[in-house]
């Protein structure tokens, strides 16, 4: 459903941000 896609997109976005911050922190 649209809600499921929105939740999935939010989860992926959150994981992506964490991965990006980790990459930046590790340098």
C-alpha atoms as an extended CHARMM CRD file, in Angstrom:
* protein
*
        27  EXT
         1         1  UNK       CA              0.0000000000        0.0000000000        0.0000000000  PROA      1               0.0000000000
         2         2  UNK       CA              1.0090000000        3.6510000000       -0.1990000000  PROA      2               0.0000000000
         3         3  UNK       CA              1.5710000000        3.6910000000        3.5670000000  PROA      3               0.0000000000
         4         4  UNK       CA              3.8490000000        0.6590000000        3.3190000000  PROA      4               0.0000000000
         5         5  UNK       CA              5.8930000000        2.2800000000        0.5500000000  PROA      5               0.0000000000
         6         6  UNK       CA              6.1770000000        5.4810000000        2.5820000000  PROA      6               0.0000000000
         7         7  UNK       CA              7.3200000000        3.5460000000        5.6500000000  PROA      7               0.0000000000
         8         8  UNK       CA              9.8240000000        1.5600000000        3.5720000000  PROA      8               0.0000000000
         9         9  UNK       CA             11.1680000000        4.7380000000        1.9710000000  PROA      9               0.0000000000
        10        10  UNK       CA             11.5060000000        6.3030000000        5.4270000000  PROA      10              0.0000000000
        11        11  UNK       CA             13.3830000000        3.2720000000        6.7350000000  PROA      11              0.0000000000
        12        12  UNK       CA             15.7270000000        3.1860000000        3.7490000000  PROA      12              0.0000000000
        13        13  UNK       CA             16.2920000000        6.9230000000        4.0880000000  PROA      13              0.0000000000
        14        14  UNK       CA             17.1620000000        6.5440000000        7.7690000000  PROA      14              0.0000000000
        15        15  UNK       CA             19.5890000000        3.6680000000        7.1070000000  PROA      15              0.0000000000
        16        16  UNK       CA             21.1160000000        5.6270000000        4.2340000000  PROA      16              0.0000000000
        17        17  UNK       CA             21.6880000000        8.6460000000        6.4730000000  PROA      17              0.0000000000
        18        18  UNK       CA             23.3030000000        6.4930000000        9.1710000000  PROA      18              0.0000000000
        19        19  UNK       CA             25.5670000000        4.8570000000        6.5810000000  PROA      19              0.0000000000
        20        20  UNK       CA             26.5110000000        8.2840000000        5.2050000000  PROA      20              0.0000000000
        21        21  UNK       CA             27.3120000000        9.6780000000        8.6460000000  PROA      21              0.0000000000
        22        22  UNK       CA             29.3450000000        6.5540000000        9.4760000000  PROA      22              0.0000000000
        23        23  UNK       CA             31.2740000000        6.9050000000        6.2080000000  PROA      23              0.0000000000
        24        24  UNK       CA             31.9520000000       10.5710000000        6.9650000000  PROA      24              0.0000000000
        25        25  UNK       CA             32.9660000000        9.8070000000       10.5650000000  PROA      25              0.0000000000
        26        26  UNK       CA             35.3450000000        7.0390000000        9.4860000000  PROA      26              0.0000000000
        27        27  UNK       CA             36.6820000000        9.2540000000        6.7300000000  PROA      27              0.0000000000
